[in-house]
């Protein structure tokens, strides 16, 4: 149920408060759109890799086994950039993604 705050916008002028009603259909439509966006989600596993604490790349995978497989080979690899030696750190995280997103 929409509350008074959603049906009216309070605008403060110099000396008084003026209430302007908003379009009720717009508020209801916005709520329906937000509910549909939440429903069209699917679970995925995010493989996030960092190079010395700086994000180096990410990938969305369909299975935790796939995520752990790539993490196993990428985690703690070293990269030499000039005189610096930097380490990869990779993590798997369960996230929700849009159902149209391609998962590997």
C-alpha distances in whole Angstrom, upper triangle without the diagonal:
4,6,10,11,10,11,14,17,19,23,26,29,32,32,28,25,23,20,19,16,16,15,12,13,14,11,10,13,13,11,13,16,15,14,17,19,19,20,23,25,28,30,33,35,36,40,40,43,45,48,49,45,45,42,45,43,40,40,37,38,37,39,40,43,44,42,44,47,47,46,49,51,50,49,52,54,56,56,59,58,61,62,59,58,54,52,49,47,44,41,39,35,33,30,27,28,27,28,31,33,36,37,41
4,7,8,6,7,10,13,16,19,22,25,29,28,25,21,20,16,16,13,12,12,9,11,12,9,8,12,12,10,13,15,15,15,18,19,19,21,24,25,29,31,33,36,36,40,40,43,44,47,48,45,43,41,44,42,40,39,37,39,38,40,41,44,44,43,45,48,47,46,50,52,50,49,52,54,55,55,58,57,60,61,58,57,53,52,49,46,44,41,39,36,33,30,28,28,27,29,31,33,36,38,41
4,5,5,7,9,11,13,17,20,23,26,26,22,19,18,14,15,12,12,14,11,14,14,11,12,15,15,13,16,18,17,18,21,22,22,24,27,28,31,33,36,38,38,41,41,44,45,48,49,45,44,42,45,43,41,41,39,41,40,42,42,46,46,44,47,50,49,48,51,53,51,50,53,55,56,56,59,58,61,62,58,58,54,53,50,47,45,42,41,37,35,32,30,31,30,32,34,35,39,40,44
4,5,5,6,9,10,14,17,20,23,22,19,15,14,11,12,10,11,13,11,15,15,12,14,17,16,15,19,21,20,21,24,25,25,27,30,31,34,36,39,41,40,44,43,46,47,50,50,47,46,44,47,45,43,44,42,44,43,45,46,49,49,47,50,53,52,50,54,56,53,53,55,57,58,58,61,59,62,63,60,59,56,54,52,49,48,45,43,40,38,35,33,33,33,35,36,38,42,43,46
4,6,5,7,8,12,14,18,21,21,18,14,13,10,11,10,10,13,12,15,14,11,14,17,15,14,18,20,18,20,23,23,23,26,28,29,33,34,37,38,38,41,40,43,44,47,47,43,42,41,44,42,40,41,39,42,42,43,44,47,47,45,47,50,49,48,51,53,51,50,52,54,55,55,57,56,58,60,56,56,52,51,49,46,45,42,41,37,36,33,31,31,31,33,35,36,40,41,44
4,6,7,10,13,17,20,23,23,20,16,15,12,11,9,8,10,9,12,11,8,10,13,11,11,15,16,15,17,20,20,21,23,25,27,30,32,34,36,36,39,39,42,42,45,46,42,41,39,42,40,38,39,37,39,39,41,42,45,45,43,45,48,47,46,50,51,49,48,51,52,54,54,56,55,57,59,55,55,51,50,48,45,43,41,39,36,34,31,28,29,28,30,32,33,37,38,42
4,7,10,13,16,19,23,23,19,15,13,10,9,6,6,8,7,10,10,8,10,13,13,13,16,18,17,19,22,23,23,25,28,29,33,35,37,40,39,43,42,45,46,49,50,46,45,43,45,44,42,42,40,42,42,44,45,49,48,46,49,52,50,50,53,55,52,52,54,56,57,57,59,58,61,62,59,58,55,54,51,49,47,44,43,39,37,34,31,32,30,32,34,35,39,41,44
4,6,9,13,15,19,19,16,12,10,6,6,5,6,9,9,13,12,11,13,16,15,16,19,20,20,22,24,25,26,28,30,32,35,37,39,41,41,44,43,46,46,49,50,46,45,43,46,44,43,43,41,44,44,46,47,50,50,48,50,53,52,51,54,56,53,53,55,57,58,57,59,58,60,62,59,58,55,54,52,49,48,45,44,41,39,36,33,34,32,35,36,37,41,43,46
4,6,10,13,16,17,14,10,8,6,6,6,7,11,12,15,14,12,15,17,16,17,20,21,20,23,25,25,26,29,31,32,35,37,39,41,40,43,42,44,44,47,48,44,42,41,44,43,41,42,41,43,44,46,46,50,49,47,50,52,51,50,53,55,52,51,53,55,56,55,57,55,58,59,56,56,53,52,50,48,46,44,43,40,38,35,33,33,32,35,36,37,41,42,46
4,7,10,13,13,10,7,6,5,7,9,11,14,15,19,17,16,19,21,19,20,24,24,23,26,29,28,29,32,34,35,38,40,41,43,42,45,43,46,46,48,48,45,43,42,45,44,43,44,43,46,46,48,49,52,52,49,52,54,53,51,55,56,54,53,55,56,57,56,58,56,59,60,57,57,54,53,51,49,48,46,45,42,40,37,35,36,35,38,39,40,43,45,48
4,6,10,11,9,6,5,6,8,11,12,16,18,21,19,18,22,23,21,23,26,26,26,28,31,30,31,34,36,37,40,42,43,45,43,46,44,47,46,48,49,45,43,42,45,45,44,45,44,47,48,50,50,54,53,51,53,56,54,53,56,57,54,54,55,57,57,56,58,56,58,59,57,57,54,53,52,50,49,47,46,43,42,39,37,37,37,39,40,41,45,46,49
4,7,8,6,5,6,9,11,14,16,20,21,25,23,22,25,27,25,26,30,30,29,31,34,33,34,37,39,40,43,44,45,47,45,48,46,48,47,49,49,46,44,44,47,46,46,47,46,50,50,53,52,56,55,53,55,58,56,54,58,59,56,55,57,58,58,58,59,57,59,60,57,58,55,54,53,51,50,48,48,45,44,41,40,40,39,42,43,44,47,49,52
4,6,6,6,7,11,12,16,18,22,24,27,25,24,28,29,28,29,33,33,32,35,37,36,37,40,42,43,46,47,49,50,48,51,49,51,50,52,52,48,47,46,49,49,48,50,49,52,53,56,56,59,58,56,58,61,59,57,61,62,59,58,59,61,61,60,61,59,61,62,59,60,57,57,55,54,53,51,51,48,47,44,43,43,42,45,46,46,50,52,55
4,6,8,10,14,16,20,22,25,28,31,29,28,32,33,31,33,36,36,35,38,41,40,41,44,45,46,49,50,51,52,51,53,51,53,52,53,53,50,48,48,51,51,51,52,52,55,56,58,58,62,61,58,60,63,61,59,63,64,61,60,61,62,62,61,62,60,62,63,60,61,58,58,57,55,55,53,53,50,50,47,46,46,45,49,49,49,53,54,58
4,7,10,13,16,20,22,26,28,31,30,29,32,34,32,33,37,37,36,39,42,41,42,45,47,47,51,52,53,54,53,55,53,55,54,56,56,52,51,51,54,54,53,55,54,57,58,60,60,64,63,60,62,65,63,61,65,66,63,62,63,65,65,64,65,63,65,66,63,64,61,61,59,58,57,55,55,52,52,49,47,48,47,50,51,51,55,57,60
4,7,10,13,16,19,23,24,28,27,26,29,31,30,31,34,35,34,36,39,39,39,42,44,45,48,50,51,53,51,54,52,54,53,56,55,52,51,50,53,53,52,53,52,55,56,58,58,62,61,58,61,64,62,60,64,65,62,61,63,64,64,64,65,63,65,66,63,64,61,60,59,57,56,54,54,51,50,47,45,46,45,48,49,50,53,55,58
4,7,10,13,16,19,21,24,23,22,25,27,26,27,30,31,30,32,35,35,36,39,40,41,45,46,48,49,48,51,49,51,51,53,53,50,48,47,51,50,49,50,49,52,53,55,55,59,58,55,58,61,59,57,61,62,59,58,60,62,62,62,63,61,63,64,61,62,59,58,56,54,53,51,51,48,47,44,42,42,42,44,45,46,50,51,55
4,7,10,13,16,18,21,21,20,23,25,24,25,28,29,29,31,34,34,35,37,39,40,44,45,47,49,48,51,49,52,51,54,54,50,49,48,51,50,49,50,49,52,52,54,55,58,58,55,58,60,59,57,61,62,59,59,60,62,62,62,63,61,64,65,62,62,59,59,57,55,54,52,51,48,46,43,41,41,40,43,44,45,49,50,54
4,7,10,13,14,18,17,16,19,22,21,22,25,26,26,28,30,31,32,34,36,37,41,43,45,47,46,49,47,50,50,53,53,49,48,47,49,48,47,48,46,49,49,52,52,56,55,53,55,58,57,55,59,60,58,57,59,61,61,61,63,61,63,64,61,62,58,58,55,53,52,50,49,45,44,41,39,39,38,40,41,42,46,48,51
4,6,10,12,15,14,14,17,19,18,20,23,24,24,26,28,29,30,32,34,36,39,41,43,45,44,48,46,49,49,52,52,49,47,46,48,47,46,46,45,48,48,50,51,55,54,52,54,57,55,54,58,59,57,56,58,60,61,60,62,60,62,64,61,61,58,57,55,53,51,49,48,45,43,40,38,37,36,38,39,40,44,46,50
4,7,8,12,12,11,14,16,16,17,20,21,21,23,26,26,28,30,32,33,37,39,41,44,43,46,46,48,49,52,52,49,47,45,48,46,45,45,43,46,46,49,49,53,52,50,53,56,54,53,57,58,56,56,58,59,60,60,62,60,62,64,61,61,58,57,54,52,51,48,47,43,42,38,36,35,34,36,37,39,42,44,48
4,6,9,8,8,11,13,12,14,17,18,18,20,22,23,25,27,28,30,34,36,38,41,40,43,43,45,46,49,50,46,45,43,45,43,42,42,40,43,43,45,46,50,49,47,50,52,51,50,54,55,53,53,55,56,57,57,59,57,60,61,58,58,55,54,51,49,48,45,44,41,39,35,33,32,30,33,33,35,39,41,44
4,6,5,7,9,10,11,13,15,16,17,19,20,22,23,25,27,29,33,35,37,40,40,43,43,46,46,49,51,47,45,43,45,43,41,41,39,42,42,44,46,49,48,46,50,52,50,50,54,55,53,53,55,56,58,57,59,58,60,62,59,59,55,54,52,50,48,46,44,40,38,35,32,31,29,31,32,34,37,39,43
4,5,5,6,9,10,11,13,14,16,17,19,20,22,23,25,27,31,34,36,39,39,42,42,45,46,49,51,47,46,43,45,43,41,41,39,41,40,43,44,48,47,46,48,51,50,49,53,54,52,52,55,56,58,57,60,58,61,63,60,59,56,54,52,50,47,45,43,39,37,34,31,30,28,30,31,33,37,39,42
4,5,5,6,8,10,11,12,14,15,17,18,20,21,23,25,29,32,35,38,38,41,41,44,46,49,50,47,45,42,44,42,40,39,37,39,38,41,43,46,45,44,47,49,48,48,52,53,51,51,54,55,57,56,59,57,60,62,59,59,55,54,51,49,46,44,42,38,36,33,29,29,26,27,28,31,34,36,40
4,6,5,6,9,10,10,12,14,15,16,19,20,21,24,28,30,32,35,35,38,38,41,42,45,47,44,42,39,41,39,37,36,34,37,36,39,41,44,43,42,45,47,46,45,49,50,48,48,51,52,54,53,55,54,57,59,56,55,52,51,48,46,43,41,39,36,34,30,27,26,24,26,26,28,32,34,38
4,5,5,6,9,10,11,13,14,16,17,19,21,23,26,29,31,34,34,37,37,40,41,44,46,42,40,38,40,38,36,36,34,36,36,38,39,43,42,40,43,46,45,44,48,49,47,47,50,51,52,52,55,53,56,58,55,54,51,49,46,44,42,40,38,34,32,29,26,25,23,25,26,28,32,34,38
4,5,5,6,9,10,11,13,15,16,17,19,21,25,28,30,33,34,37,37,41,42,45,47,43,42,39,41,39,36,36,33,35,34,37,38,42,41,40,43,45,44,44,48,49,47,47,50,51,53,53,56,54,58,59,56,55,52,50,47,45,42,40,38,34,32,28,25,25,23,24,25,27,31,33,37
4,5,5,6,9,10,11,12,15,16,17,20,23,26,29,32,32,35,36,39,40,44,45,42,40,37,39,37,34,34,31,33,32,35,37,40,39,38,41,43,42,42,46,47,45,46,49,50,51,51,54,52,56,57,54,54,50,49,45,43,41,38,36,33,30,27,24,23,20,21,22,25,28,31,34
4,5,5,6,9,10,11,13,15,16,18,22,24,27,29,29,33,33,36,37,40,42,39,37,34,36,34,31,31,29,31,31,33,35,38,37,36,39,41,40,40,43,45,43,43,46,47,48,48,50,49,52,54,51,50,47,45,42,40,38,35,33,30,28,24,21,20,18,20,21,23,27,29,33
4,5,5,6,9,10,11,13,15,17,20,23,25,28,29,32,32,36,37,40,42,39,37,34,36,34,31,31,28,30,30,32,33,37,36,35,38,40,39,39,42,44,42,42,45,46,48,48,51,50,53,55,51,51,47,45,42,40,37,35,32,29,26,23,20,20,18,20,21,23,27,29,32
4,5,5,6,9,10,11,13,15,19,22,25,28,28,32,32,36,38,41,43,40,38,35,37,34,31,30,28,29,28,31,32,36,35,34,37,39,39,39,42,44,42,42,45,47,49,48,51,50,54,55,52,51,48,46,42,40,37,35,32,29,26,23,19,19,17,18,19,22,25,27,31
4,5,5,6,9,10,11,13,17,20,22,26,26,29,30,33,35,38,40,37,35,32,34,31,28,27,25,27,26,29,31,34,33,32,35,37,36,36,40,41,39,40,43,44,46,45,48,47,50,52,49,48,45,43,40,38,35,33,30,27,24,21,17,16,14,15,17,19,22,24,28
4,5,5,6,9,10,12,16,18,21,23,24,27,27,31,32,36,37,34,33,30,32,29,26,26,23,25,25,27,29,32,31,30,33,35,34,34,38,39,37,37,40,42,43,43,46,45,49,50,47,46,42,40,37,35,32,30,28,24,22,18,15,15,13,15,17,18,22,23,27
4,5,5,6,9,11,14,17,20,23,24,27,28,32,34,37,39,36,34,31,33,30,28,26,24,25,24,26,28,31,31,30,32,35,34,34,37,39,38,38,41,42,44,45,48,47,50,52,49,47,44,42,38,36,33,30,28,24,21,18,15,15,13,14,17,19,22,23,27
4,5,5,6,9,13,16,19,22,23,27,28,31,33,37,39,36,34,31,32,29,26,25,22,23,22,25,27,30,29,28,32,34,33,33,37,38,37,37,40,42,44,44,47,46,50,51,48,47,43,41,38,36,33,30,27,24,21,18,14,13,11,12,14,16,19,21,25
4,5,5,7,11,14,16,19,20,23,24,28,30,33,35,32,31,27,29,26,23,22,19,21,20,23,24,28,27,26,29,31,30,30,34,35,33,34,37,38,40,40,43,43,46,48,45,43,40,38,34,32,29,27,24,21,18,15,11,10,8,10,12,13,17,19,22
4,6,6,10,12,15,18,19,22,23,27,29,33,34,31,30,27,29,26,23,21,18,20,19,21,22,26,26,24,27,30,29,29,32,34,32,33,36,37,39,40,43,42,46,47,44,43,39,37,33,31,28,25,22,19,16,13,9,10,9,10,13,14,18,18,22
4,6,9,12,15,18,20,23,25,29,31,35,37,34,33,29,31,27,24,22,19,20,18,21,22,25,25,24,27,30,29,30,33,34,33,34,37,38,41,41,45,44,48,50,46,45,41,39,35,33,29,27,23,20,17,14,11,11,9,9,12,14,17,18,22
4,7,10,13,17,18,22,23,27,29,33,35,33,31,28,28,25,22,20,17,17,16,19,21,24,23,23,26,28,27,28,31,32,31,32,36,37,39,39,42,42,46,48,44,43,39,37,33,31,28,25,22,20,16,13,10,9,6,6,9,11,14,15,19
4,7,10,13,14,18,20,23,26,30,32,29,28,25,25,22,19,17,13,14,13,16,17,21,20,19,22,24,24,24,28,29,28,29,32,33,36,36,39,39,43,45,41,40,36,33,30,28,24,22,19,16,13,10,6,5,5,5,9,9,12,13,16
4,7,10,12,16,18,22,25,28,31,28,27,24,25,21,18,15,11,12,10,12,14,17,17,16,19,21,21,22,25,26,26,26,30,31,34,34,38,38,42,43,40,38,34,32,28,26,22,20,16,14,10,8,5,6,6,5,9,9,11,10,14
4,7,10,13,16,19,22,26,28,26,25,22,23,19,16,13,10,9,8,9,11,14,14,13,16,18,18,18,21,23,23,23,27,28,31,32,35,36,40,41,38,35,32,29,25,23,19,16,13,10,7,6,5,6,9,9,12,11,12,10,13
4,6,10,12,16,19,23,25,23,22,19,19,16,12,10,6,6,5,7,8,12,11,10,13,15,15,15,18,20,19,20,23,24,27,28,32,32,36,37,34,32,28,26,22,20,16,13,10,8,6,5,6,7,10,10,12,10,10,7,10
4,6,9,13,16,20,22,20,20,17,17,14,10,8,6,5,6,7,6,10,9,7,10,12,12,11,15,16,16,16,20,21,24,25,29,29,33,34,31,29,25,22,18,16,12,10,6,5,5,6,8,9,13,13,15,12,12,9,10
4,6,10,13,16,19,17,16,13,13,10,7,6,5,6,9,10,9,12,10,7,10,13,11,11,14,16,14,14,18,19,21,22,26,26,30,31,28,26,22,19,16,13,10,8,6,5,6,7,9,10,13,15,16,12,12,10,10
4,7,10,13,16,15,14,11,11,8,5,5,6,7,11,11,10,11,9,6,8,10,8,7,11,12,10,11,14,15,18,19,22,23,27,28,25,22,19,16,12,10,7,6,5,7,9,10,13,13,16,18,18,15,14,11,11
4,7,10,13,11,11,8,8,6,4,7,9,11,14,14,13,15,13,10,11,13,10,9,13,13,10,10,13,14,16,17,20,21,24,25,22,20,16,14,10,8,6,5,7,8,11,12,15,15,18,20,20,17,16,14,14
4,7,10,9,9,6,6,5,6,9,12,13,17,17,15,17,15,11,12,13,10,8,12,12,8,8,10,11,13,13,16,17,21,22,18,16,13,10,7,6,4,6,9,11,14,15,18,18,21,23,23,20,19,17,16
4,6,5,5,4,5,7,9,12,15,17,21,21,19,20,18,15,16,17,14,11,14,14,10,9,10,11,12,12,15,15,18,19,16,14,10,8,6,5,6,9,12,14,17,18,21,21,24,26,26,23,22,20,20
4,5,5,6,6,9,12,15,18,20,24,24,22,23,21,18,18,19,15,13,15,14,11,10,10,9,9,9,11,11,15,15,12,10,6,6,5,6,9,12,15,17,21,22,25,24,27,29,29,25,25,23,22
4,6,8,9,12,15,18,21,23,27,26,24,25,23,20,20,21,18,16,17,17,13,11,10,11,10,10,12,12,14,14,11,9,6,6,6,7,11,13,17,19,23,23,27,27,30,32,32,29,28,26,25
4,7,9,12,14,17,20,22,25,25,23,24,23,20,20,21,18,16,18,18,14,13,12,13,13,13,15,15,18,18,14,13,9,9,8,8,10,12,15,17,20,21,24,24,27,30,30,27,27,25,25
4,6,9,12,16,18,21,25,25,23,25,23,20,21,22,19,17,19,19,15,14,14,15,14,13,15,14,17,18,14,14,10,10,9,10,11,13,16,17,20,20,23,23,26,28,28,25,25,24,23
4,6,8,12,15,18,21,22,21,22,20,17,18,19,16,15,18,17,14,13,14,15,15,14,17,16,19,20,17,16,13,12,10,9,10,11,14,14,18,17,20,19,22,25,25,21,21,20,20
4,7,11,14,17,20,21,20,21,19,16,17,18,14,13,16,15,11,12,13,13,13,12,15,14,17,19,16,15,12,11,8,9,10,12,14,16,19,19,21,20,23,25,24,21,20,19,18
4,7,11,13,17,18,18,19,16,14,16,16,13,12,16,15,11,13,15,14,15,15,17,17,21,23,20,18,15,14,10,11,9,11,12,14,16,16,18,17,19,21,21,17,16,15,15
4,7,10,13,15,14,16,13,11,13,14,11,11,15,15,12,13,16,16,18,17,21,21,24,26,23,21,18,16,12,12,9,10,10,11,13,12,15,13,16,18,18,14,13,12,12
4,6,10,12,12,14,11,9,12,13,10,11,14,14,12,14,17,17,20,20,23,23,27,29,26,24,21,18,15,14,11,11,10,11,12,12,13,12,14,15,15,11,10,8,8
4,7,9,10,12,10,8,12,13,11,12,16,16,15,16,20,20,23,23,27,27,31,33,30,27,24,22,18,16,13,12,10,10,10,9,10,9,11,12,12,9,8,5,6
4,6,7,9,7,6,10,11,10,11,14,15,15,16,20,21,24,24,28,29,33,34,31,29,25,23,19,17,14,12,9,10,10,10,11,11,13,13,13,10,9,5,5
4,7,9,7,8,11,12,13,14,17,18,18,19,23,24,27,28,31,32,36,38,35,32,29,26,22,21,17,15,12,12,10,11,11,11,13,12,13,11,9,5,6
4,5,5,6,9,10,11,12,14,16,17,18,22,23,26,27,31,33,36,37,34,32,28,25,22,20,16,14,10,11,10,12,13,14,16,15,16,14,13,9,8
4,5,5,6,8,10,10,12,15,15,15,19,21,24,26,30,31,35,36,33,30,26,23,19,17,14,11,8,9,8,11,14,15,18,17,19,17,15,12,11
4,5,5,6,9,10,10,13,14,15,19,20,23,25,29,31,35,35,33,29,26,23,20,18,14,13,10,12,12,15,17,18,21,20,22,19,17,13,12
4,6,5,6,9,10,11,13,14,18,18,22,23,27,29,32,33,31,28,25,21,18,17,13,12,10,12,13,15,17,17,19,19,20,17,14,11,8
4,5,5,6,9,10,11,11,15,16,20,21,25,26,30,31,28,25,22,19,15,13,10,9,6,9,10,12,15,15,18,19,20,16,15,11,9
4,6,5,6,9,10,10,14,15,19,21,24,26,30,31,28,24,21,18,15,13,10,8,7,10,12,15,18,19,22,22,23,20,18,15,13
4,5,5,7,9,10,14,14,18,20,24,26,29,30,27,24,21,18,15,14,11,11,10,14,15,18,20,21,24,23,24,21,19,15,12
4,5,5,6,8,12,12,15,17,21,22,26,27,24,21,19,15,12,12,9,10,9,13,15,17,20,20,22,23,23,20,17,14,11
4,6,5,5,9,10,14,16,20,22,25,26,23,20,17,13,10,9,6,7,7,11,14,16,19,20,23,24,24,21,19,16,14
4,6,6,9,10,14,16,20,22,26,26,23,20,17,14,11,10,8,10,10,14,17,20,23,23,27,27,28,24,22,19,16
4,6,8,8,11,14,17,20,23,24,21,18,16,13,10,11,9,12,13,17,19,22,25,25,28,28,28,25,22,19,16
4,6,6,9,11,15,17,20,21,18,15,13,10,7,7,7,10,12,15,18,20,23,23,26,27,27,23,22,19,16
4,6,9,12,15,17,21,21,18,15,12,8,6,5,5,8,11,14,18,20,23,24,27,28,29,25,24,21,19
4,6,10,13,15,19,18,15,12,9,6,5,6,8,11,14,17,21,23,27,27,31,32,32,29,27,24,22
4,7,10,13,16,16,14,10,8,6,5,8,10,13,16,20,23,25,28,28,31,32,32,29,27,24,22
4,7,10,13,13,10,6,6,4,6,10,12,16,19,22,26,27,31,31,33,35,35,31,29,27,25
4,6,10,10,8,6,5,6,8,11,14,18,21,24,27,28,31,31,33,35,34,31,29,27,25
4,6,7,6,4,6,9,11,15,17,21,24,27,31,32,35,34,37,38,38,34,32,31,29
4,6,5,6,7,11,13,16,19,22,26,28,31,32,35,34,36,38,37,34,32,31,29
4,6,8,10,14,16,20,22,26,29,32,35,36,38,38,40,42,41,37,36,35,33
4,7,10,13,16,20,23,26,30,32,36,37,40,39,42,44,43,39,38,37,35
4,6,10,13,16,19,23,26,29,32,33,36,36,39,41,40,37,36,34,32
4,7,10,13,17,20,24,26,30,31,34,34,37,39,39,35,34,32,30
4,7,10,13,17,20,23,26,27,31,31,33,36,35,31,31,29,27
4,6,10,13,17,20,23,25,28,28,31,33,33,30,28,26,25
4,6,10,13,16,20,21,25,25,28,30,30,26,25,22,21
4,7,11,13,17,19,22,23,26,28,28,25,24,21,20
4,7,10,14,15,19,20,23,24,25,21,21,18,17
4,7,10,12,16,17,21,22,24,20,20,17,16
4,7,10,13,15,18,19,21,18,17,14,14
4,6,10,12,16,17,19,16,17,14,15
4,7,10,13,15,17,15,15,13,14
4,6,10,12,14,12,14,12,14
4,7,9,12,10,13,12,15
4,6,8,7,9,10,13
4,5,6,9,10,14
4,6,8,10,13
4,6,9,13
4,6,10
4,7
4
